[in-house]
Amino acid sequence: MGTVGLVAYQSLYRKYRPQRFDELVGQEHVTTALRNAVRDERVAHAYLFSGPRGTGKTTTARILAKALNCTNLGPEGEPCGECENCTAIAAGRFLDLFELDAASNRGIDNIRDVIESSTLGMGAAARTKVYVLDEVHMLTDPAANALLKTLEETPSHVVFVLATTNPEKVLPTIRSRTQHFEFTLLSVDQLVQRLGDLCSREGVQADPEALEVIAAAGAGSARDAESLLDQVLAHETGPLEAEAVAALFGGAPFPLRVRILEAIAGEDSPGALVALGELLEAGHEPRRAAEDLLATARDAFLLTAGAGRVRVDAPEAEQERLRELGLALGNAALVRVIETLGQAVTDMRGTEAADPRLVLEVALVRLSRRDAGPPLQTVVERIERLERAIAGGDAPVPSRTPPTTASPTSSPSPSAAPSGGTPSPRRTLGALRAEAAEAAEAAEAAEAPEEVADLEPEAPPVASEPESDPIPEPDAPTTPLDLDDVIVAWGSILPELPVATRSAVQNAQPLRVDDDVVVFGVPPSVIEAAKPRFKKEAETIRAALAHRLGRTVRFNLEPADEFALSGGQPPAVGAMPSAPPPEPPSDPVEPFSDDSPEMEEIADIDLSQNTDVPDGAPTTVSMLEQELGATVVEEVPRGAGS
């Protein structure tokens, strides 16, 4: 009985491996430099190729070996691919091309063999001996140090090509002795072009959208994309279609992904869970579904935040729908979606995630219920929606948050539309601006929640007065002032006064209230100095007291012995006198007013003029001695008295 011989299948990435520099895709910055170096005979003794997997590092090293040993080199440094050396290198039987996998041959003995063989001669047909060390960062420290000396003094007929996916782990001394070329990932367009060329060589018809799906799954790696194409060709016998290719790779269908995100935008938790259920019942794994949702939200964010200037690898129809989704959600909400889904993906990959589906469901409910998010983030999203609605002249998307109860003072606008009608644009924008103002106040409260409880309630505004003048008129009917209220108000406004005013009036304390006149007690020693300052700052003090008391008051000064300074310590602000207040003097100081003669005299004073201090008047030195309880002496220079 005879046996049937089986022909071994060769994968596409091996069958169609580039054999020339111009056949490499996406690495023109590397191939141009190497081709010029070969043409001008300026080849370095060592190269370091780094980059992600499947970007052509080893293939480029073999093409370089061809160019260095080609007997019929082209004028631009391209190997002919037809001479004996080129065909031997392509077939893997060229004796002077050594390839070593440093991941499995990483010891000092393996490198010692390389070093010893590099000093030997080469075949009669060879022109350069080439050593390709793949994954060189896996070498042990002794092996790397042994290789270092050889790289520094490489024989003239030897060229080393080191390849790695992690150049940071290569010794800096080795990197400094090589020419370093970085290989980059390929774009989707470059991969689609490469896959289309392979399909035409294989005689396979493929839709461009199907090739885009394969290229996107390849994630920039040419070898990975070609391997995926191999997988598709093994599964499909007819033309390649996008739906069949997408189903083969297990990715979540785009319509279902968008349905979930649109439910989040509409704050529809049941809709999001139903769409997720359909996705999982179709056989899609929760972790992969979360990753696909994250990628979709990222594309929508780029289309919205990038204003169409950032490239997104998706068909035009999908981009248009993602752009509408991004506008419906807004940048702030999209950022929260990306952060929440990213955290869900991390949680589902953890060992403690008992039910990955539950993790994803909870994340979707949190996203679709705006009130379940962080308070500040929720307010920011609300403001952003209102701003977009105001800019577009349209009403915002209705929120699930209960409407705010109208204040008792609010009244219906005369421009409001009747029931069942459409409100006018002016009314709609006004309502939106009011809601935006409320949202801004809520944002401030969310940023500093602890300070809100400490705020002192302000006096209620009087309905008959405009908002710009909350102080009532002096003759308005009010209840008698209470001394305790005045003391509390004085203690609260004193720290807020200007420094110059506060330093002059800080020794005055409310003594009593005569109708609407507040009588301040001042120590007798400083009353003469306090009177001019009180007169000059009368309006500032009156306005501060009126703001706290809710009414306009007048004030007067009189000497009070119980407030006399002792020991240099001023009385505490708001302290009650320890003795009954004395009777008013026979010649009390008249209350200050704006039209009093004293105020007119103060306004006419030229502060730039110097005046003599009258005899017996308190001076700065005497006031310091009384307030601080100390003696001011003259500073005597050291050595003056000796």
Secondary structure, 3 states (H helix, E strand, C coil): CCCCCCCCCCCHHHHCCCCCHHHCCCCHHHHHHHHHHHHCCCCCCEEEEECCCCCCHHHHHHHHHHHHHCCCCCCCCCCCCCCHHHHHHHHCCCCCEEEEECCCCCCHHHHHHHHHHHCCCCCCCCCCEEEEEECHHHCCHHHHHHHHHHHHCCCCCEEEEEEECCHHHCCHHHHCCCEEEECCCCCHHHHHHHHHHHHHHHCCCECHHHHHHHHHHHCCCHHHHHHHHHHHHHHCCCCECHHHHHHHHCCCCHHHHHHHHHHHHCCCHHHHHHHHHHHHHCCCCHHHHHHHHHHHHHHHHHHHHCCCCCCCCCCHHHHHHHHHHHHHHCHHHHHHHHHHHHHHHHHHHCCCCCCHHHHHHHHHHHHHCHHHCCHHHHHHHHHHHHHHHHHHCCCCCCCCCCCCCCCCCCCCCCCCCCCCCCCCHHHHHHHHHHHHHHHHHHHHHHHCHHHHHHCCCCCCCCCCCCCCCCCCCCCCCCCCCCHHHHHHHHHHHHHHCCHHHHHHHCCCEEEEEECCEEEEEECCCCHHHHHHHHHHCHHHHHHHHHHHHCCCCEEEEEECHHHCCECCECCCCCCCCCCCCCCCCCCCCCCCCCCCHHHHHHHHCCCCCCCCCCCCCCCHHHHHHHHHCCCCCCCCCCCCCC
